[in-house]
Amino acid sequence: MQKKLTITVAEDVYEGLHRVIGRPKISGFIEDLVKPYVLRKSLEVAYQQMAQDEAREGQALEWAEATLRARAGGAEVR
């Protein structure tokens, strides 16, 4: 079941939502942004899905290890 919510935003934000997202998609856009913050289960599911993505996890591990090496050696991380 859906519920109607009225929110107040700055005029430039309102115009940007209409221009960039499009009127029929604004509700879904905002719901997708807010959902992980208010529905913990959705956040847990998202983390589980990310963990199952082996390529992404491999890249994340490489980045983390490079960051640790760079910090230990005093080098900058890009």
N, C-alpha and C positions, 0 to 999 in steps of 0.2 A: 504494500500500500504506500502511496506517495502522500506527502503533506506539502502544503504551500507555505513558503517562507518569504517574507518581505525583508529585504536588507537595504541599507543605505550606503552608497559608495560615492566617491567624488565624481564629478561630471566627466572628467577626462578618462577615468577608469571605465565608467559606463559606456562612453563613446568607443573606447578601445575594445571593450568586450564585444560590442556590436560589430565593429569593423574587422577585428581579427578572428574572433570565434564564430560570430554569426548568431543572430537571435535564437534560432531553434536549438542551438547546441550549448547555450550558456549554462543552463541548469546542470547538464551532464558534466560540463567542464568543472564547475564549482564543486559538484559532488565528488568527482574524482580527486580533486585537490584536498578536500576536507576529510574524506573517508578514512585515510590512514591515521589521522589524528584523533578521531572520535570512536573508531571501531577497532579495538586492539586486535581482534581476531583477523581482520583484513590485513593488518600490518604483519602479523605472524605468518599468514599465508604468503604474502609477498616475499618475506625473507626466505621462506622455504622454497619458493619458486626460483628465487635468485640463486640459492645454494645449489639447486639442481642444474643450473647452467654452468657446465664444466668449463667452457671457454671463458666465460666472464669471471668465474672463480680463479682460473689460472692467471688471468690478467691482473686481478686484484691482488693475488699473492705476489706476483712479480713486482707490482707497484709498491706493495708494503715492504718487501725485502730490499728493493732499491732505495726506498726512503730511509730504512734503518741503516743501510750501508753508507748512504750519503751523510746522514746525521752523525754517524760514528766517525767518519772521515772528515767532517766539517764542510763537505761540498754542498752546493745548492741542488735542490731537486726541481726538475722541470715539470 
